[in-house]
């Protein structure tokens, strides 16, 4: 992976049903915000549920993706602490 930013944001969240639905809605909203009609999305976001594949060096890959993202969006809910 190149040293330049590959993703605009990395979305991290607890995979229980409520935060998952919020993460999906947030990803769609950000990608469609102020998007010209000829572009597929306005921002490139990494959400592990959609972008994660079986990979032998998973931790290394996630570390690289996080390092090459402009922002980390951490979704936290009270249920996440349990």
Helices and strands as residue ranges (DSSP letters): E 7-13, H 17-32, E 45-47, H 48-51, H 58-67, E 69-75, G 78-81
